[in-house]
Amino acid sequence: MKLKSAWLVLLLLLSGVSLAQDAAPATGEATLLLKVMGKGSGRILKRAEVKFGETVLMTDPQGQVKVPHGEGLIQVSRQGYASVFVDRKGLAGKSEYSVYLPPGAVDDSEVVITGARKNEVSRKSISVRETERIAPGGDPAQITQLLPGVRSEPGSTEVVIRGSGPNDSRYYVDDILVPSIFHEIGNLSIVPSPQLDNVDFTAGGFGARYGDASGGVIVLRSKEQLPEENRTELVVNVPFYAGAFHERRLSENSAMAVSARRSTLEAILPRVLEAAADEGFEATIIPFFHDAYGRYIWKDENVRYRLTAISSVDGITLAVPSEDSENAEGTFNVEFRDSYSILALEHERKLGDAWRVRTTPQYSYARTKANFGTDKVYLNQQGVSLPTEFTRREGPGRSFVLGFEPTYSQVGIDVAAPLPPPDDDPYFDFDEAPKFQVRRDFKVPGFAAWAAYDIGFDAWLVTPGVRAFRTGLNTETSYDPRLQARYSLNKEDSIKFAVGQYSIAPEPIESSGEFGNPDLNYERSMHYILGWEKNWSERWVADIQGFYKKTIRLVSAGGSKNYQDTGDRLTHGLEVFLRRNMTEKFFGWLSYTYSVSEDRKSESAPRYVSTYDQTHILNLAGSYRISATLDLGLRFKYNSGNPFTPVRGSYYNASFDKYKPIYDEDKPYSERLPDFHALDLFMTYDDLYNEWKMKYQLGVQYIALAPRVGQVSYNYDYSKKEKAQGLPPIPYIQVSASF
Amino acid sequence: MLKKIFLFLSLALLGCGGGGDRYERIDRLRPVLVEVNPGPTHQAALSDADVQLDFHFISSDLTRSLTAQVVAPLAAVSRFEEAGVTSIDVQDYPGLRHFVVHVHVKVPALDPGPAQKLAYALEASDGNKTLRVEGDFLAFASADDPLAAWNVKATEIIEPTVDQAVSLPRKINVKADISNPQNEAVRVGWLVSDGEVINRRDADTEWEVPGPGAYTLVYTVRGQASRTAAIRILPVTVQ
């Protein structure tokens, strides 16, 4: 009965609107076709309210409505936009007229909550809307540098997560494993931000889906919805890069996007350095990058295909005056180029009511070329993989996941370089040692399988899981059990914990029979996490986590086969994350991490501070929107100085005519650089035109509030220690046009 | 990992050589070379051999003297049966004082086989600072070892020439001729009493002097495989 009434009301409403729309032509007067769009984007606004006199009309799905000519004002309005008044008298004689609604006043009442409550205890999901407002350069992937548990170097995009090195973490674009998600310069991720929906960051204790990682997992998640309109964006970032992005709706079910970007530093820097050479600065450093991205998506209710192509190149050429130069210019030259290309086809399909399957066959090719002086190290890797995951939804809070991933890689190594002698020869010198030249190819098959079960009951959500994997680099199969659990004390408070084993294979060069130690086993890390999550209000959220990690079979350089896995590492700490959920007006967070990370080379050896130890990390980030088109933001970063091993003396090696440092091996990493801090200030201004807009982003990064030290350096005989100044404040201007 | 290494390397390279210190400019007591006499063939016999090691030091302080003593190498066991400082020679040049510490060592008989590296170490002090010098040289059990004939000692500075008065401009060509019949990889090094050498590892390079005056130019060369070495010192007057 109720349903019938509802239908009746709906029909009446529809007919009312229809009558209203048809009312004007019925009079026989000439009509005006009014088209309503968003100012700055040209986006069609359907269901916009068009009011004249007592008549109220709504725009159709094309944003159009017919209005009779006459006198008086037409008021055009829509939620989220400022109203526009049009004088009908001025429209006399016109048959069509477009109205562009500017954005409305900043609304502080609507709170945007992002990231559904997941059972991965240390996972944080940040939407692109949020990252655009506070991430360095506005790039989504850079947001991880501001999250708890993350140590990032100033000016570098590599991250150390809870005491684990950058290579111990894994980076994904959806289900595609990529070698890195950042470019080294320009605060830029390899996927254009208009294609991204959110960034998932898990600092540890992650589920069984991810493996061969003992640090964290960062996933760039692409938009799943098709774009409503075509869009083009051109961007120039001074001094770093320029790029173009275009996305296009192809049909009701399909769309495509392409992007290309290239650094501009290689064009600008030589001139700057030429001028600097006159001032006595003799080094030449030219970093560069370029990338290309393409995506085609087709989907309906039951099936989705996403074809993704990613190509990325990063590099640096460097020439510095050097005591060890072998060229006429007296410089030591380094050329480094890191590139990869990936092609993947994601296919997701419903299998009946409960099951879904998603499979993403992918091919990747990666090449690293490093020339330093007269030596070189080239690494090639190409591989295919087929991650496939079945998901069964059994009801609210219950689902079962079963996945597998066969992989096959070919790795090629081409090296012409001196290798250290197997015994500890104190007079060994890289510059003088005979060259070791070898070229080898080897094949690395691998397989992984995982299963996890979300079990929700009462106030509990428990996820036991297991992951098995084998890389082909050694004979061991690793079985990693994992468990995540969350208990909701009430609507505002949750207790959560995770425990699990995380194994990671040694790198090919470490376990190679020719270059390293083929007897290396998987590094194995146990993660223990206990946390408390508190929703103080709709706007304020807190997340506090304690963590303890023990990594055994830690691979380090040394021993008779160049690498050994006799060491271990202990890391423990506490993270506090206080977040103000986003409203249009204000958004930000405060994150603090206290951690201790210690290594030892064997069970009987003493512990010492790990190279990745960083006692205190504090990040404050916030964005305040003054008006619909003007945004101000700041980031403040403070962290303990990086540890280093002090030099306690030196000797002159007469065989090589150079000084050699004598490190204080009894106290490795026992000194620290001074604490680091940096303040970034930035603003964004949108200059709106009818169907396009200019976006200006201006900022200064690395503002120092006191003298800052980047590293410790020594003179040629190590008799003088100098604290080299850190990165100077770097201003930037980014201008983009989108239409 | 590789990326990290190279970025670190780049930063480390940029960080080296700070403090306005230039390696080639001698502004304090510095060890510069160790010569082995009589040369690489001296241990041909399978019996104890007497060897003289000449440790060359150069100081910018023309008033100081030098003391030295043989010490144990840092990470190698000394295999010398006897080792001791026999004498220290001193000669002054414009702006520099050259010390040669003569050390006598007795090398024990070697087992037949390939050449062996013998490590040495010396500590020297001018009363202000103690310097440590380490290195190694080759000992041959057989004179037939081809490497035993390698020698780069015949080397001369050919530009500027002895007693040549050099006129400004500030950049002076400096050039050395190395007799290197085995085409052995060598490492050369220029040192100066003042000014800057454009590439001190190039046998043919330029020396930028601060102005007219009397200077000293030092040239060293080492055979990387043979461990033979030579030093030449040349006073230069710039008008």
Interface residues (C-beta under 8 A of the other chain):
Chain A: S156 E158 P166 N167 E184 A283 I285 D314 I316 L318 V320 P321 S322 E323 D324 S325 E326 N327 A328 E329 G330 F332 V334 F336 D338 T368 A370 F372 V377 L379 D424 P426 Y427 E432 E507 G649 S650 Y651 Y652 N653 A654 S655 F656 D657 K660 I662 G710 Q711 V712 S713 Y714 N715 Y716 D717 K720 E722 A724
Chain B: M1 L2 K3 K4 F6 L7 L9 S10 L11 A12 L13 L14 G15 C16 G17 G18 G19 D21 Y23 R30 P31 V32 L33 V34 F55 P73 L74 A75 A76 K117 A119 A121 L131 R132 V133 E134 G135 D136 F137 R187 G189 I198 N199 R200 R201 D202 T205 T220 R222 Q224 R227
